[in-house]
Amino acid sequence: MNNQQTSDASDFLDTLKNGIWLLGVSSWLFGITDRSIASLSDGYLSALDIVQLFTALFFFACWLFLKPVSKT
């Protein structure tokens, strides 16, 4: 019975990790989209807008590399 509890806990943690990762992906995509719309709304890109967009894209790419690996 103890082995079953360990397996259930492991499955729960894997599901939780994947859920948090997917929430992060959707949050980053929303943030990048929002920043892009805000940057382009005045008709031109300033150097600060470009830096902010590339910073957000860099952190989004880093987040993608943090995808949890399933153990099944």
C-alpha positions as CSV (number, residue, x, y, z in Angstrom):
1,M,0.0,0.0,0.0
2,N,2.9,2.4,0.7
3,N,4.2,1.9,-2.9
4,Q,0.7,2.9,-4.2
5,Q,0.8,6.1,-2.1
6,T,4.3,7.0,-3.3
7,S,3.1,6.5,-6.9
8,D,0.0,8.7,-6.4
9,A,2.1,11.4,-4.8
10,S,4.6,11.2,-7.7
11,D,1.8,11.4,-10.3
12,F,0.3,14.4,-8.4
13,L,3.6,16.2,-8.4
14,D,4.2,15.6,-12.1
15,T,0.7,16.9,-12.9
16,L,1.3,20.0,-10.7
17,K,4.6,20.7,-12.4
18,N,3.1,20.5,-15.8
19,G,0.2,22.7,-14.8
20,I,2.5,25.4,-13.4
21,W,4.6,25.2,-16.5
22,L,1.6,25.6,-18.8
23,L,0.3,28.5,-16.7
24,G,3.7,30.1,-17.1
25,V,3.7,29.6,-20.9
26,S,0.2,31.2,-21.2
27,S,1.3,34.1,-18.9
28,W,4.4,34.8,-20.9
29,L,2.5,34.7,-24.2
30,F,-0.1,37.1,-22.8
31,G,2.7,39.4,-21.4
32,I,4.6,39.4,-24.7
33,T,1.4,40.1,-26.7
34,D,0.4,42.9,-24.3
35,R,3.8,44.5,-24.5
36,S,3.9,44.3,-28.3
37,I,0.5,45.9,-28.6
38,A,1.5,48.7,-26.1
39,S,4.8,49.2,-27.9
40,L,3.2,49.5,-31.4
41,S,0.1,51.5,-30.3
42,D,1.9,54.9,-30.8
43,G,3.1,54.0,-34.2
44,Y,6.8,53.6,-33.7
45,L,9.2,51.5,-31.6
46,S,11.7,53.2,-29.3
47,A,14.9,51.6,-28.1
48,L,13.3,51.0,-24.7
49,D,10.4,49.2,-26.3
50,I,12.7,46.9,-28.2
51,V,14.8,46.2,-25.1
52,Q,11.6,45.3,-23.2
53,L,10.4,43.0,-25.9
54,F,13.6,41.2,-26.3
55,T,14.0,40.8,-22.5
56,A,10.5,39.3,-22.3
57,L,11.2,37.0,-25.3
58,F,14.5,35.9,-23.7
59,F,12.8,35.0,-20.4
60,F,10.0,33.2,-22.3
61,A,12.6,31.1,-24.2
62,C,14.2,30.3,-20.8
63,W,10.9,29.3,-19.4
64,L,10.4,26.9,-22.4
65,F,13.6,25.1,-21.5
66,L,12.4,24.6,-17.9
67,K,9.7,22.2,-19.1
68,P,9.4,19.3,-16.6
69,V,10.2,15.8,-17.8
70,S,7.7,13.1,-17.1
71,K,9.0,10.0,-15.4
72,T,6.6,7.5,-17.0
